[in-house]
Amino acid sequence: MRVLIVGAGVSGLFIAYELAMKGVREVVVVDKSYPGSGASLRNVACFRSSFTSPEHVLLMKESIKKWLELKDRLNLDIEQSGYLWVARKPETLDTFRKLVSFYHSYEIPAKILNVDEVKGLVPKINSKIISGAMFDPTAGKMGILKNFVKIYLETKKAGVKIIPYTEVKKLITSNDRVVSVETSRGVLEADVYVVAAAGDSKRLLEPLGVHLPIKDVPRHPMITEPYAADYRLGLLIDWDTPGSPHITQTVHGGFILARDLEDIPEASLYSPRSDAFKNIVKPLAELLPFLKHLKIVRYWMGYYDMTPDHHPIYGPVDQYMNLFIAAGFSGHGMMLAPVTGEVISSWIIEGKPSIPVAQNLTLERFKTGKLVRELAVIG
Ligand SMILES: Cc1cc2nc3c(=O)[nH]c(=O)nc-3n(C[C@H](O)[C@H](O)[C@H](O)COP(=O)(O)OP(=O)(O)OC[C@H]3O[C@@H](n4cnc5c(N)ncnc54)[C@H](O)[C@@H]3O)c2cc1C
C-alpha cells in the first residue's frame, strides 16, 4: 500500500511513523515548507488528560502513555510535573471539586490544594490573592525542538520519505477516489491520501466538496529571559481571569506566557499585537510577582486550528473512500500526536480505529449535530 500524507507537522509525522512501524512500506510525507513549520514548532508543548469530554480524557490518557514509552526509548525531553489551575475566587473551588470527581472516574489523580499546599508547590506565588487550586500530577511539559527532531529522525529511520518545500496545490479525484495530487514539484500518486495540514486542510478539501469547519485562530505567546525561580510545574493556569492566562518554564529557563486573546480568525501571522504584552503579563505577574523583573526576549504568533466543538476531525471522508483527515486539533495536537498516529494508521490498515472512542470524532458529527463538547481549551 502506498500512503501519501500532506503536512509534516507532528500529526503527519506520527501517522507516517505508525504506518511504517505497522509494515506499510511506501509512506511519503510532503510539506509546503520545512517539517514542523506550522504550529508544531510554535507551541507551548504542555500535556494533560484533565479535559472535560470523555473523548479527550480517554485519548489524552493513551497519548501520555505513548509519549512516556517514547521518552524511555528515544530519550525524549518530557516531565510529568503537573498542571496547577489556580482559583482566585473561593467559589471556583466548587467547580474544581466537580471536575476532580469527574477526573477520578477516569483514574486521573487530580486533587484540590489549599493555599498553604499551593505555596508549598510554588513558593513564589502571591498567596494573598488566591483561594486554592486544582492539581493534576499526571500532566506536564516537554522540550519541543528536541522531541520533534527525534520523532522526525525516527520516522525517517522507519523508512518514511519526507519531502519538504513541496506544496500540494490540488487533489485530483475520479468518482469516489482520490487518484493523485498536483504539487509545486509535479504529480504524486498513492493508494491512500491523508490530509494533516492543520487549517490548510480546509482550503485543500473545499474544492472536493468536503467542508471542514476549521478556523485558524491566532495565538500570541511570548518568552522571558532565563530565570532561576524555584518553579517546577508543567503549567500554571489563572482560571478566574478571562482567557485563562497561563505560564510554563522551558528547559532553558525562560518562562513562556500566553492567554486566549480575542482575535480575527485567519488574521496574518505577521500582525503582532502590542496589547498582548500588557494583557498577558499583568495577570500572571499578579500571581508570580518575580515576573515584573523579567524581560520578554521573544514574542511570536501561531494558529490554533479550531473546530466548533474544540476536538480534532479524525478519519475517513464519506465521499472518497481512500481519503483520511487528521486536523482541527484546537490547541492540543502536540499532546495528542502519538494517538493521532495510532488512530489514523489503524483506520487505514484495519478499517476502524484501534481506540473506539475516536469514531465519535469524524467529520460526520457536524452533519448529524452530534458535537462533543470541550470546555477547557488551554494547552
Ligand atoms: C501558541 C501555541 C501553543 C500551543 N500549545 C500547545 C500545547 O501546549 N500542547 C499541545 O498539545 N498543543 C499545543 N498547541 C497546538 C499544537 O501546536 C498543534 O495542535 C499541533 O502542532 C498540530 O500539528 P499538525 O501536524 O496537525 O499541524 P501543523 O504543525 O500546523 O502542520 C501542518 C503542516 O502542513 C503543512 N501544509 C499546509 N498546507 C500544505 C500544502 N498545501 N501542501 C503541503 N504541506 C502543507 C504546513 O506547512 C505544516 O507544516 C499550541 C499551538 C500554538 C499555536
The ligand as a Gaussian input file, in Angstrom:
#p B3LYP/6-31G(d) Opt

LIG

0 1
 C        0.943000      29.184000      20.640000
 C        0.513000      27.763000      20.598000
 C        0.573000      26.992000      21.760000
 C        0.203000      25.652000      21.729000
 N        0.354000      24.910000      22.859000
 C        0.098000      23.577000      22.809000
 C        0.328000      22.773000      23.950000
 O        0.781000      23.239000      24.998000
 N        0.057000      21.447000      23.858000
 C       -0.444000      20.882000      22.702000
 O       -0.711000      19.687000      22.679000
 N       -0.664000      21.643000      21.609000
 C       -0.409000      22.966000      21.636000
 N       -0.625000      23.738000      20.536000
 C       -1.244000      23.125000      19.358000
 C       -0.269000      22.282000      18.569000
 O        0.875000      23.031000      18.247000
 C       -0.964000      21.842000      17.285000
 O       -2.227000      21.283000      17.577000
 C       -0.133000      20.794000      16.560000
 O        1.162000      21.273000      16.312000
 C       -0.819000      20.442000      15.249000
 O        0.077000      19.684000      14.483000
 P       -0.281000      19.372000      12.981000
 O        0.783000      18.493000      12.484000
 O       -1.697000      18.880000      12.925000
 O       -0.287000      20.806000      12.273000
 P        0.960000      21.728000      11.853000
 O        2.095000      21.603000      12.761000
 O        0.389000      23.097000      11.656000
 O        1.423000      21.104000      10.481000
 C        0.711000      21.213000       9.292000
 C        1.726000      21.200000       8.175000
 O        1.035000      21.156000       6.936000
 C        1.811000      21.868000       6.010000
 N        0.941000      22.229000       4.876000
 C       -0.134000      23.038000       4.893000
 N       -0.676000      23.120000       3.658000
 C        0.061000      22.338000       2.869000
 C        0.004000      22.036000       1.478000
 N       -0.941000      22.545000       0.694000
 N        0.946000      21.210000       0.951000
 C        1.928000      20.664000       1.757000
 N        2.021000      20.953000       3.072000
 C        1.098000      21.759000       3.623000
 C        2.320000      23.057000       6.793000
 O        3.469000      23.637000       6.199000
 C        2.612000      22.427000       8.156000
 O        3.974000      22.057000       8.305000
 C       -0.281000      25.081000      20.515000
 C       -0.350000      25.849000      19.355000
 C        0.057000      27.169000      19.378000
 C       -0.004000      27.984000      18.124000

